[in-house]
Amino acid sequence: MTAAWKAAGLTYNRYLAIAARTVRRSLKDGPRLAAERRGQMDLRFAKWENGKQGEVKSLAQANNEALAKAAEK
């Protein structure tokens, strides 16, 4: 017997993300806001050159900068 998430064409990670979002949205206002903040991710990266870490940047910020630079061309 196939799992319901697999039969629906979802990956297990996607299934878990949907289930977590559903649970967070079902909470009362106070706990819901705290749970939603925990559910957000802020990805950061840094380039390494010659064994030294460069400036740490937000992935969203770097993406926006790259899009703006590409739009100028």
C-alpha positions in Angstrom: 0.0 0.0 0.0 1.4 3.4 -1.0 1.5 6.3 1.4 -1.1 9.0 0.7 1.5 11.7 0.2 3.3 9.5 -2.4 0.1 8.7 -4.2 -0.6 12.4 -4.4 2.7 13.0 -6.1 4.4 14.8 -3.2 7.9 14.3 -1.8 8.1 13.5 1.8 9.7 16.9 2.5 6.9 18.8 0.7 4.4 16.7 2.6 6.0 17.7 5.9 6.1 21.3 5.0 2.4 21.3 4.1 1.5 19.5 7.4 3.6 21.9 9.5 2.0 24.9 7.8 -1.5 23.5 8.4 -0.7 22.9 12.1 0.7 26.4 12.5 -2.3 28.0 10.9 -4.7 26.1 13.2 -3.2 27.6 16.4 -4.6 30.5 18.3 -3.2 34.0 17.5 -0.4 34.1 20.1 1.1 30.7 19.6 0.4 30.9 15.9 2.6 34.0 15.4 5.5 32.5 17.4 5.2 29.2 15.4 5.1 31.1 12.0 8.3 33.0 13.0 10.0 29.7 13.7 8.9 28.4 10.3 10.6 31.1 8.3 14.1 30.6 7.1 16.7 33.1 6.3 19.5 31.5 4.2 22.9 33.1 4.3 26.1 32.3 2.5 29.7 33.5 2.4 32.4 33.1 -0.3 35.7 31.6 0.8 38.9 32.8 -0.8 42.4 31.7 0.1 41.1 30.0 3.3 39.3 33.1 4.6 35.6 33.6 4.9 34.2 36.6 3.0 31.3 38.8 3.9 28.2 36.8 5.0 25.2 37.8 2.9 21.5 37.0 2.9 20.6 34.8 -0.1 17.5 36.8 -0.8 19.5 40.1 -0.7 22.1 38.7 -3.0 19.5 37.4 -5.4 17.8 40.8 -5.5 21.1 42.5 -6.2 21.9 40.1 -9.0 18.4 40.7 -10.6 18.9 44.4 -10.4 22.3 44.2 -12.0 20.9 42.0 -14.8 18.1 44.4 -15.4 20.5 47.3 -15.9 22.3 45.5 -18.8 
